[in-house]
């Protein structure tokens, strides 16, 4: 009987759209970001009703640190239109994360919880180097991706292309 129940559960779980929802804690904020990932459609929808940029980075990455001022400017310039969200990988302690964010004057939202970092990495098909910039439309479709340090002008140009008309 147990064998039959396991088969039934596996069958039923495979028949739906396979939506994976998760709440992600943002450092320094009380309201989490909710995400819904639909693998079949390759859609990563966030609780925001606007386009967004995921910035994958680590505390030891020099190029990542150089990109932070660009992203601060981008977040400020497109405030209310595009959400900039940092995904801090390799994190082990939130106190260290907060110290790092203050030291580098990070002004955009940052998620550092290891399970959330892994979730977002899988949702974008894997992160094989940092910095990684992934731009998404408001409906959760990935529009453009850059690996490595890119010019500020290229980030801004790409941001303009994902703004809703």
TIMIMI-253953 format. One record per residue (C-alpha): residue in one letter; chain; x negated, y negated, z negated. Coordinates in Angstrom, 2 decimals, padded with zeros to 5 digits. Each point is the difference from the previous one (the first is absolute). Example, Ala and Ser with C-alpha at 12.3 -4.5 7.8 and 13.67 -1.06 7.14 Angstrom:
# residues 2
NODE type mol    east   north      up
NODE    A   A -012.30  004.50 -007.80
NODE    S   A -001.37 -003.44  000.66
END
This chain:
# residues 165
NODE type mol    east   north      up
NODE    X   A  000.00  000.00  000.00
NODE    X   A -002.84 -002.42 -000.84
NODE    X   A -001.58  000.67  003.38
NODE    X   A  003.26 -000.86  001.77
NODE    X   A  000.37 -003.25 -002.03
NODE    X   A -003.55 -001.09  000.94
NODE    X   A  000.65  000.67  003.69
NODE    X   A  003.27 -001.93 -000.18
NODE    X   A -001.68 -002.99 -001.68
NODE    X   A -002.80 -000.06  002.59
NODE    X   A  002.52  000.24  002.84
NODE    X   A  002.21 -002.79 -001.32
NODE    X   A -002.92 -002.31 -000.74
NODE    X   A -001.24  000.44  003.58
NODE    X   A  003.37 -000.82  001.56
NODE    X   A  000.27 -003.63 -001.11
NODE    X   A -001.81 -003.02  001.33
NODE    X   A -002.74  000.62 -002.57
NODE    X   A  000.07 -003.48 -001.50
NODE    X   A -002.57 -000.53 -002.70
NODE    X   A  000.75 -002.87 -002.37
NODE    X   A -002.40 -001.33 -002.58
NODE    X   A -000.40 -003.02 -002.25
NODE    X   A -003.45 -001.60 -000.11
NODE    X   A -001.26 -002.10 -002.89
NODE    X   A -001.47 -003.34  001.07
NODE    X   A -002.80 -001.28 -002.23
NODE    X   A  001.22 -002.95 -002.06
NODE    X   A  003.68  000.29  001.05
NODE    X   A  002.96  001.56 -001.73
NODE    X   A  001.97  000.86  003.15
NODE    X   A -001.32  003.02  001.93
NODE    X   A -000.08  000.31  003.77
NODE    X   A  002.31  002.74  001.22
NODE    X   A -000.98  001.90  003.13
NODE    X   A  001.75  002.51  002.23
NODE    X   A -002.09  002.07  002.37
NODE    X   A  001.66  001.87  002.86
NODE    X   A -002.66  002.27  001.53
NODE    X   A  002.15  001.02  002.97
NODE    X   A  000.31 -003.64  001.10
NODE    X   A -003.39 -001.09 -001.38
NODE    X   A  001.71 -002.82 -001.92
NODE    X   A -001.21 -001.45 -003.28
NODE    X   A  002.71 -002.35 -001.24
NODE    X   A -000.62 -002.16 -003.03
NODE    X   A  002.51 -001.71 -002.26
NODE    X   A -000.79 -003.26  001.83
NODE    X   A  002.12 -000.97  002.98
NODE    X   A -002.97 -001.44  001.85
NODE    X   A -003.17  001.06  001.82
NODE    X   A -002.99  000.91 -002.10
NODE    X   A -003.72  000.68  000.06
NODE    X   A -001.59  002.81 -001.97
NODE    X   A -003.64 -000.70 -000.83
NODE    X   A -001.87  003.13 -001.13
NODE    X   A -003.15 -000.85 -001.95
NODE    X   A -002.32  001.00 -002.83
NODE    X   A -001.88 -001.96 -002.65
NODE    X   A -003.39  001.11  001.37
NODE    X   A  000.62 -001.00  003.63
NODE    X   A -001.86 -003.19  000.98
NODE    X   A  002.03 -000.53  003.18
NODE    X   A  003.20  000.37 -002.02
NODE    X   A -001.13 -002.74 -002.36
NODE    X   A -000.72 -002.26  003.00
NODE    X   A  003.54  000.57  001.32
NODE    X   A  001.73 -001.04 -003.24
NODE    X   A -000.13 -003.78  000.65
NODE    X   A  001.42  000.56  003.52
NODE    X   A  002.87  002.00 -001.43
NODE    X   A  000.65 -002.57 -002.73
NODE    X   A  000.35 -002.65  002.72
NODE    X   A  002.21  002.26  002.11
NODE    X   A  002.25  000.79 -002.98
NODE    X   A  000.34 -003.69 -000.81
NODE    X   A  000.57 -001.13  003.60
NODE    X   A  002.69  002.62  000.67
NODE    X   A  001.50  000.06 -003.50
NODE    X   A  003.61  001.13  000.26
NODE    X   A -000.53  001.32  003.55
NODE    X   A -002.66  002.70 -000.35
NODE    X   A -000.95  001.93 -003.12
NODE    X   A -003.70  000.74 -000.54
NODE    X   A -000.56  003.06 -002.19
NODE    X   A -003.38  001.32 -001.05
NODE    X   A -000.44  003.72 -000.63
NODE    X   A -003.01  000.33 -002.28
NODE    X   A -001.51  003.46  000.38
NODE    X   A -002.35  001.75 -002.36
NODE    X   A  001.51 -001.66 -003.03
NODE    X   A -000.39  001.53 -003.44
NODE    X   A  000.91 -002.73 -002.51
NODE    X   A  002.50 -002.81  000.34
NODE    X   A -002.05 -002.29 -002.30
NODE    X   A -002.93  000.27  002.42
NODE    X   A  002.36 -000.61  002.90
NODE    X   A  001.38 -003.18 -001.57
NODE    X   A -003.53 -001.26 -000.69
NODE    X   A -000.97  000.67  003.62
NODE    X   A  003.11 -001.76  001.37
NODE    X   A -000.65 -003.06 -002.17
NODE    X   A -003.69 -000.10  000.93
NODE    X   A  000.83 -000.05  003.73
NODE    X   A  003.07 -002.26 -000.40
NODE    X   A  002.36  002.50  001.63
NODE    X   A  003.29 -001.82  000.54
NODE    X   A  002.01  002.74  001.74
NODE    X   A  001.77  003.02 -001.49
NODE    X   A -002.23  002.98 -000.85
NODE    X   A  000.86  003.61 -000.76
NODE    X   A -002.77  002.08 -001.59
NODE    X   A  001.72  003.02 -001.53
NODE    X   A -001.69  003.12  001.49
NODE    X   A  003.25  001.77  000.92
NODE    X   A  001.25 -003.08  001.86
NODE    X   A -003.34 -000.41  001.79
NODE    X   A  000.21  003.61  001.14
NODE    X   A  003.65 -000.42  001.05
NODE    X   A -000.75 -003.05  002.17
NODE    X   A -003.10  001.65  001.45
NODE    X   A  002.03  003.03  001.08
NODE    X   A  002.82 -002.20  001.32
NODE    X   A -002.40 -001.75  002.39
NODE    X   A -001.56  003.27  001.14
NODE    X   A -003.06 -000.20 -002.23
NODE    X   A -002.55 -002.65 -000.89
NODE    X   A -003.45  000.96  001.25
NODE    X   A -001.78 -003.24 -000.79
NODE    X   A  000.53 -003.43 -001.50
NODE    X   A  000.94 -002.70  000.43
NODE    X   A  003.06  001.17  001.87
NODE    X   A  002.68 -002.47  001.06
NODE    X   A  003.36  001.52  001.05
NODE    X   A  002.73 -002.37  001.23
NODE    X   A  003.65  001.13 -000.16
NODE    X   A  003.24 -001.41  001.36
NODE    X   A  002.91 -000.68 -002.36
NODE    X   A  001.51  003.40  000.92
NODE    X   A -003.15  001.85 -001.12
NODE    X   A -001.59  000.76  003.37
NODE    X   A -003.79 -000.36  000.13
NODE    X   A -000.82 -002.63  002.61
NODE    X   A -003.77 -000.41 -000.15
NODE    X   A -002.97  001.35 -001.94
NODE    X   A -003.58 -001.20 -000.45
NODE    X   A -002.84  001.85 -001.69
NODE    X   A -002.92 -002.04 -001.26
NODE    X   A -000.46 -003.70 -000.52
NODE    X   A  001.76 -001.96  002.73
NODE    X   A  000.09 -003.76  000.61
NODE    X   A  002.57 -002.03 -001.87
NODE    X   A  001.34 -001.25  003.34
NODE    X   A  000.81  003.57  001.08
NODE    X   A  001.92  000.68 -003.22
NODE    X   A  001.97 -003.23  000.41
NODE    X   A  000.70  000.67  003.68
NODE    X   A  001.28  003.49 -000.87
NODE    X   A  002.12 -001.38 -002.85
NODE    X   A  001.73 -002.35  002.46
NODE    X   A  000.89  002.92  002.28
NODE    X   A  001.88  001.88 -002.74
NODE    X   A  002.14 -002.95 -001.09
NODE    X   A  003.68  000.53  000.83
NODE    X   A  001.32 -002.21  002.79
END
